[in-house]
Amino acid sequence: MKISYLWLKEFVDFDLSPEELCTLLRNLGFDTGSVETFGGEIKNVVTARVLSRDKHPNADKLSLCKVFDGKDHFDVVCGAPNVAAGQVVPLARVGALLPGGMKIDKAVIRGQASFGMLCSARELGLAEDAVGIMVLPEGTPLGENIGDTLFMHEAVLDVEVMPNRPDVLSHWGVAREIAAALKKKLRLPDMKIPKVKKSSGLVQIESPILCTRYVGRVVNNVQVRPSPLWMRLRLERCGIRSINNLVDVTNYVLLELGHPQHVFDRDLLREGRVVVRQARPNESLLCLDEQTRALGRDLLIADAENPVAIAGIMGGELSAVNEKTGHLLLESAHFESSNIRRSRKCLNMSTESSYRFERGTDWTMVDLASRRTTHLVLSLAGGTLTQEQDVYLQKPKISRVHADANRVNGLLGTSLPHADIRSCLMRLGFVCRGKGARLTLTPPIHRQDVKELADVAEEVVRLAGYDKVPQQRRNSTQEPDRTSRESHLVLKAKDFFVGQGFYEARNYGLVSRKQVDDLYADKLEACVALENPVSTACEFLCPGLLAGLLQNLQANLRHGTEDVRLFETARVFLKNKLSAGEGHTPPKANNDISDIKEWLSLAWVAAGRQQAEHWQHKTRLLDVWDAKSWVSGLLREWRFHQVKAKSSDLPVFLHPGEAQSIFVRDKPLGFFGRIHPRQAELWDVPKDVFVGEVNLSMAASLRSADIQFQGLPKHPAVIRDFSMIFPEKISWASISAFLMQQSEWVEDVQLFDLFVDPSIPSGHRSLSFRLFFRTPERTLTDAEVNGVQEKNITRLKNEFSAISRVGKQ
């Protein structure tokens, strides 16, 4: 919200510079984004009238002008193309000082004496560029200091106001805060209007809950014309375009007092009256922005037949004032804020008026703003006030707030005297009753946001000053909460999976018997049954998290989601000891809590494509290698070394050929892989579904590897590729581990190709490896590396019954 520095001074006297004023407002809770200044240092520049303009005898583009400043006549040579007789212009007399340091002296230009200069807006420091001299409005008094006429030395502050402080959305509201802070008196603008007989048929309110007050005043025989320069300048510098004197007055009072108003051409209102009501079915309105809007249950201002304005938001085009307007109806009202907010959202329109009404306006300001507007209309447009009507059922009730000065000090950490606390509140307009520390406060009607002790404390510290709050450390009564090892791993895991495109899921910690039978048949006896389940869907504590995630997957697929990636962290439960007996005996509900173990688990499920369709590359379905990459990435995030993956001890719901168990330092941590085809049928999901689950509690008991700095290698690596035929039962991971142990020069082993062909013996497959050889002391020679490579091939033949492929060694 833009606030004029000079305008504020009309309401409260203060000696602060614009920069000091910004600091004061910031301490009061209103930050200032920027300060825009107009003009600069200027002396001896006045308003003057051009009496005549003649052609310069010695120059085609110059003119000889006779100028009158109300007292003396001046001959001035002017080069502006727009200068003309009769204009009122800024005249810099001999001895004048202009912004930028320019001094005006008597001059002889092409043989003609010039006693001054006619100024442009650029020369006055009011614009970066200007064509011709600045022409002032007709009627501007002559001989006035141009600084006073154009509000030179003006500063406009861009003040940020919080949503709970609509009372500060005006110059009057900001001045009220300044007066309270500086202990100054506050002045209201001139609101004198003639007394007229009260009318009874001018305004009718049919929706008193949505419109609690409406003041209407009629002014006849007005003259529509441009606004005076001072009003136009103030509006434009605060971001509002000048239209005419009638519309500008309502905008001026909006910026001045913060209360939106509207002016109707009364001759365009049926029966010359207004009705406040809600919209009827199929009603619409052509608004001032030339758009026709269909109306729902919005609150309207209507004449005897049709709507003429959307209450609190925008007026209608058909009742707007124009150059032929002679009789006015001035509207000032108080609307229920939530209803204005709803209408503004439904109609998708926002105005200066709606911005204030939806935050709440001052009920008492309705008549004050109307009086101020009427006073300005009579002053600037002439006319006669003939009728007025103030309609309301009852005044709003103001809730009292009970506060204790000692508790205020306790909240703030201050030791302010009780009299100072009372003084701060009274300066803000609070009515304070009570003795000693106990206070019964009645907030001013414009401060309905003050409702409890914390609000009172905030008001006190704003005026007393935040510097009164001592800087001290409070002693803690307990040890600071430390993030547990489990929590640390959970946070790391969440960051990792979100980075891989997963979404976090939350499920109930209970599963049905069918889900246990389908997914955890091998653990049926160890599942923990509830004694009194609320439904058949909640019979067991979760022995694992995949049942819930598969349900989530199923729901997403049914709703048309092609690619689903979900993860969850939660606690799971199993019995420590299984009951004696054969087969899968249904568990009983007489559980001994001491026999139940629980741990924190992390599980995930994924289905669909590895990446979305794109014109630059082809997509593919997820495979087991993607699942393995997630496990590897997660364990790297946790900094776990000595990781092994085995194709044994797998849950029954996993595909035996595309799943592995995870071991860290030979301790079972979890599993990953493709779900079994039978499970895909049971859960009605595609066969390409990949799952995983790890025991976070177990992971928390394992120590992560220390982070150690390792410099970049100083010597290049020597790379060798080879291919050999191995029995299918031998995993490539065991071959890789074997090669890493054969020589200290082997830095890394990578599998880069797998080949199966009828030319290869049955039950065998060809694997291609790439070995990286490096030593930190020097660069290895080809002969040294070739010797190690030959020994490796011989050892692979002996250890794994490998067969060399011709041409691939």
Protein Blocks (a to p, Z undefined) as FASTA:
>chain_A
ZZdfklmmmmoccfbdfklmmmmmmmnopacfbdcdeddddehiacdddfbdcddfkbfk
bccddddehlaccddddfbfkbcehiacddddehiacehhiacddddeehiacebddddf
klnopafbdedjddddehiaghiafklmnopaiacddddddfklmmlncfklmmmmmmmm
nopacddddfbdcdddddfklbccfblmlmmbdcddddehiacddddfklmmmmmmnopa
cfbfmlmmmmmmmmmnopacddddfklpghhiacdddddehiacddfkopacddfkbccd
ddfkbccbdehiaccfklcccfkbmbdcdddddddfklmmmmmmmnopacfklmmmmnop
afklmmmmmmmmmmmmmmmngpadfbdcdddfbdcddddddddfklmmmmnopacdfklm
mmmmmmnopacedehjbccddddfklmmbmbfklmmmmmmmmnopklpccdddddfbdcd
dddfklmmmmmmmmmmmmnopacddddfbdcfklmmmmmmmmmmmpccdfbdcbfklmbc
cfbfklmmmmmmmmmmmnopabdcddddddddddfbdcedehjddddfbdcfklpccddd
dddddedjfbdcdfkbccddddfklmmmmmmmmmmmnopghiacdfehiafkbcfklccd
ddeehiafbdcddddfklmmmnopafkbcdddddfklmmmpccdddddddddfbdcdddd
ddddddfklcfklmmmmmmmmpcklmbdcdfbdcddfklcghiacdddddddddfkbccd
fklmmmmmmmmmmmmmmmnopacdehiZZ
